[in-house]
Amino acid sequence: MKKFVLLLVVTFAAVTAVWLPTLAQDQEEAAVRRAIDHYFQGHATGDGEHYKKVFHPESNLFWIREGQFAQRTSAEYIAGASGKPAPDEPQRKRRIESVDITGNAAVVKLTLDYPQVKFTDYMSMLKIDGEWKIVNKLFHAQPKARS
């Protein structure tokens, strides 16, 4: 009987040691995905309030335009929100390609597939005061051939 109880305790400890970190990681990934959903909703609706919920106030955006390094603050980006959906919104597709989390840092790769251009975004995120925030955004814009 003692051996059986010991076997149960060891088995429970082993399962818990494997399961709890996986559960915590799944919960963090779900929280990152919820934060990114605000970014997607900002694109879908044109409402900058969604962006304000996910971008850290000191975050920046970086990209290459016509072979030159370009940047702007997230405040400038948010200020450019139109306040309404784009005319081609029904044709736009957005998806999370990957989420990589280590502790309180994450990198998220996104694809925004629009009729005229396909964007690939790389979001650097930090968990700040219990919330996942975008601290930097890198992106590449690939124009589509016009038919």
Secondary structure, DSSP 8 states (H G I E B T S, - for coil): -HHHHHHHHHHHHHHHHHHHHHHHHHHHHHHHHHHHHHHHHHHHH--HHHHHHHEEEEEEEEEEETTEEEEEEHHHHHHT--SS--TTGGG-EEEEEEEEEETTEEEEEEEEE-SSEEEEEEEEEEEETTEEEEEEEEEEEEE----
